[in-house]
Amino acid sequence: MFEGYRRKRKHSDARARERRAGGAAPRSRTLVGMSGMHGCPHSAALPDPEPEALAETCPECVALGQHPVQLRKCLVCGHIACCDSSPSRHATAHFHATGHPVMRSFEPGEAWRWCYEDRSLV
């Protein structure tokens, strides 16, 4: 019953030891590891205060009868759109249509931001 847990735990412990010893990078990368959480020039140009959300969900998904996986908020205009895990990827489409580069998660308890131009967390 616990064999799978032990095997996974053993593998995880070995990877942790390797990282501490300065070995290879871990197989899965966290969001921090992917971007280093560096700022970008687009963040400085964002309106302050942040614009109000224009909707509570992705209006494009509603019109198509789709369910968004997670929501994103444009930090330039307040547009709400679905993430890239959703079928239509409306947040990315909003960036391509408007050029608004920075958005943030619109999920409860999340505050991370993403810059489409720099392809990094900001």
C-alpha positions in Angstrom: 0.0 0.0 0.0 2.7 2.5 0.9 5.3 1.2 -1.6 4.5 4.0 -4.1 4.8 6.6 -1.4 8.2 5.2 -0.2 9.5 5.1 -3.8 8.5 8.7 -4.4 9.8 9.9 -1.1 13.2 8.1 -1.7 13.5 9.8 -5.1 12.6 13.2 -3.7 15.1 12.9 -0.9 17.9 11.9 -3.4 17.1 15.0 -5.5 17.2 17.3 -2.4 20.6 15.9 -1.4 21.9 16.4 -4.9 20.7 20.1 -4.9 22.3 20.7 -1.5 25.6 19.2 -2.8 25.5 21.6 -5.8 24.5 18.9 -8.3 22.1 19.1 -11.2 19.1 21.4 -11.0 15.8 19.8 -9.9 13.8 18.2 -12.6 10.7 20.4 -12.1 11.1 24.1 -12.0 9.1 26.4 -9.8 7.8 29.7 -11.1 10.5 31.5 -9.1 13.2 29.3 -10.7 11.9 30.0 -14.2 12.1 33.8 -13.9 14.1 34.7 -10.9 11.3 37.2 -10.0 13.1 40.0 -11.8 11.3 43.3 -12.6 10.7 44.4 -16.1 10.4 47.9 -17.7 6.7 47.3 -18.4 5.9 47.1 -14.7 7.0 50.6 -14.1 4.5 51.9 -16.7 1.5 50.3 -15.1 -1.3 52.5 -13.8 -1.4 53.1 -10.0 -3.8 52.3 -8.5 -4.4 49.0 -10.3 -7.5 49.2 -12.6 -10.8 47.7 -11.4 -11.7 44.3 -12.8 -14.1 44.7 -15.7 -15.8 41.4 -15.0 -15.9 38.5 -12.5 -15.1 35.9 -15.1 -13.9 35.6 -18.7 -16.6 37.2 -20.9 -15.2 35.5 -24.0 -15.6 32.1 -22.3 -19.1 32.9 -21.3 -20.0 33.9 -24.8 -18.6 30.6 -26.1 -20.2 28.5 -23.4 -16.7 27.5 -22.1 -15.5 27.2 -18.5 -12.2 29.0 -17.7 -9.6 27.0 -15.8 -8.2 30.0 -14.0 -8.5 33.8 -14.5 -6.1 36.5 -15.2 -6.5 40.3 -14.9 -4.9 42.8 -17.3 -3.0 45.4 -15.2 -3.4 48.0 -17.9 -7.1 48.0 -18.5 -8.7 45.5 -15.9 -9.9 43.0 -18.6 -10.5 39.6 -17.1 -9.6 36.6 -19.3 -8.8 32.9 -19.0 -5.4 31.4 -18.6 -3.4 29.3 -21.1 -4.7 26.1 -19.6 -8.2 27.1 -20.7 -9.2 26.0 -24.3 -9.2 29.4 -25.8 -6.4 31.2 -23.9 -8.1 34.5 -23.9 -5.5 36.3 -21.6 -2.8 35.6 -24.2 -5.2 36.7 -27.0 -5.9 39.9 -25.1 -2.1 40.6 -25.0 -1.7 40.0 -28.7 -4.8 42.1 -29.6 -3.9 45.1 -27.3 -0.2 44.9 -26.5 -1.0 45.2 -22.8 2.0 43.3 -21.5 1.4 42.7 -17.8 -1.3 40.7 -16.1 -1.8 39.1 -12.7 -3.6 36.1 -11.4 -7.3 36.8 -10.6 -7.6 33.8 -8.4 -8.2 34.1 -4.6 -5.0 34.1 -2.6 -2.7 34.6 -5.6 -1.0 37.9 -6.4 1.8 36.9 -8.9 2.2 38.9 -12.1 3.3 37.9 -15.6 4.9 40.0 -18.3 4.1 38.6 -21.8 6.8 40.8 -23.4 9.6 39.6 -21.1 8.1 36.1 -20.6 8.8 36.4 -16.8 7.2 36.9 -13.4 7.4 40.4 -12.2 
